[in-house]
């Protein structure tokens, strides 16, 4: 059973019965789940706001972490309240494991199927995907974890070429708790290798 909508989110708009995160891109009046509004994400980082409900983060918060984020040393998404995480983890296809691969392009309900946005001033990610989306496009989903950190250890990592623009929340801080949200999807090659390994191990028993 999916967790109930958090009290903090009761004032948020819904799309398909689901809470629309505050940092989600809104395109022609439609929420684009899985794509961040760059301006709102920046404000969430700088003002220490929850990416889901927009309310200020408090004593403790969660950050979403993939293996690549650990290597880079920061989480590229704004933090979440401990109350907002369970609902998000249960309903986001990427976090709950329903999505096995990253989308090749964000789904925009307001676009005719297969056509790019006709408005050149639109921040539509289908027209100009960010580097992260482009690198992940179509690839098997990564392992996702949620790390709880204390607000006093909240540190932003600045963009190398634009110090006033944060790229994420530093992971080089004490971690209070780690929770696995989903395991990575094995690629076809890895799945085949694992199957052969299991066969070999069975033969040895």
ABEGO torsion letter per residue (X at the ends): XBBBBBAAAAABBBBGGBBBBAABBBBGGBBBBGBBBAAAAAAAAAAGBBAAAGBBBBABBBBBBBAAAAAAGBBABBBBBAAAAAAAAAABAAAAGABABBBABBBBAABBBGBBBABAABABAAABBBAAAAAABGBBBBBBBBBBBBAAABBBBBBAABAABBAEBBABBBBABBBBABBBBBBAAAAAAAAAAAAAAAAAX
